[in-house]
Amino acid sequence: MFIYFNIIGRRSDGLILTENQSDKCNETNLISAKHKTKQFLKSQSQNQDVSQLNCLEIDNAFNLNYLIADNVIYLVLSDRKYPQKLARHLLKDV
């Protein structure tokens, strides 16, 4: 159970404002998941939902928890076994 990285980005254009990652992010499957996470961030500029807290599954191995608030997207990529409740608390605390 592990959080691999988190990203805070601007929703209007998908610009990454800050990014924090663990040392394990160089593994091949994580590089793919990170790329998909960045694609998701950029795709949200067309989405008109005002605010949401949700989770997506990536490559059957990771969970992408995200929170959208005030034109900012907070993203956390974690191991699939990592408790979603803890990931959501992390997003709310940021």
C-alpha positions as CSV (number, residue, x, y, z in Angstrom):
1,M,0.0,0.0,0.0
2,F,1.6,3.1,-1.2
3,I,1.0,6.6,-2.6
4,Y,3.2,7.1,-5.6
5,F,2.7,10.7,-6.5
6,N,0.4,13.7,-6.2
7,I,-0.3,16.5,-8.6
8,I,-2.0,19.9,-8.2
9,G,-3.1,21.4,-11.5
10,R,-5.1,24.2,-13.0
11,R,-8.3,22.9,-14.4
12,S,-8.9,25.6,-17.1
13,D,-5.8,24.5,-19.1
14,G,-4.4,21.4,-17.4
15,L,-1.2,23.2,-16.3
16,I,0.6,21.3,-13.5
17,L,1.2,23.7,-10.7
18,T,3.1,21.3,-8.4
19,E,4.0,17.7,-8.4
20,N,5.5,15.4,-5.7
21,Q,6.5,11.8,-6.4
22,S,8.1,8.9,-4.5
23,D,11.4,7.2,-5.5
24,K,9.4,4.3,-7.0
25,C,8.0,6.3,-9.9
26,N,10.7,5.1,-12.3
27,E,9.1,1.6,-12.7
28,T,7.7,1.0,-16.2
29,N,4.1,0.5,-15.1
30,L,4.2,3.6,-13.0
31,I,5.5,5.7,-15.9
32,S,2.4,4.6,-17.9
33,A,0.1,5.4,-15.0
34,K,1.7,8.8,-14.6
35,H,1.2,9.6,-18.3
36,K,-2.5,8.6,-18.0
37,T,-2.9,10.8,-15.0
38,K,-1.5,13.8,-16.8
39,Q,-3.8,13.1,-19.8
40,F,-6.7,12.9,-17.3
41,L,-5.7,16.3,-15.9
42,K,-5.6,17.9,-19.4
43,S,-9.0,16.3,-20.3
44,Q,-10.7,18.0,-17.4
45,S,-10.5,21.4,-19.0
46,Q,-13.5,20.5,-21.1
47,N,-15.5,19.0,-18.2
48,Q,-18.0,21.5,-16.8
49,D,-18.7,19.7,-13.4
50,V,-18.3,22.3,-10.6
51,S,-16.8,20.2,-7.8
52,Q,-16.3,16.5,-7.3
53,L,-14.3,14.0,-5.3
54,N,-13.9,10.7,-7.2
55,C,-11.7,7.7,-8.0
56,L,-10.6,6.1,-11.2
57,E,-8.8,2.7,-11.7
58,I,-5.7,2.8,-13.9
59,D,-4.2,-0.4,-15.4
60,N,-5.9,-2.6,-12.8
61,A,-3.0,-1.8,-10.4
62,F,-3.5,1.8,-9.3
63,N,-6.2,4.2,-8.1
64,L,-6.3,7.8,-9.1
65,N,-8.2,9.8,-6.5
66,Y,-9.0,13.4,-7.4
67,L,-10.8,16.4,-6.1
68,I,-11.9,19.3,-8.2
69,A,-12.5,22.6,-6.3
70,D,-12.2,26.3,-7.3
71,N,-10.7,25.6,-10.8
72,V,-8.0,23.4,-9.2
73,I,-7.6,19.6,-9.5
74,Y,-5.9,17.7,-6.8
75,L,-4.7,14.2,-7.9
76,V,-3.2,11.3,-5.9
77,L,-2.1,8.1,-7.5
78,S,-1.9,5.2,-5.1
79,D,-1.6,1.5,-5.0
80,R,-4.9,-0.2,-5.6
81,K,-4.8,-1.7,-2.1
82,Y,-4.3,1.7,-0.5
83,P,-7.5,2.7,1.4
84,Q,-9.5,5.2,-0.6
85,K,-10.7,6.8,2.6
86,L,-7.1,7.8,3.5
87,A,-6.4,9.1,0.0
88,R,-9.6,11.2,0.1
89,H,-8.5,12.6,3.5
90,L,-5.2,13.5,2.0
91,L,-6.9,15.4,-0.8
92,K,-9.2,17.2,1.5
93,D,-6.3,18.2,3.8
94,V,-4.3,19.7,0.9
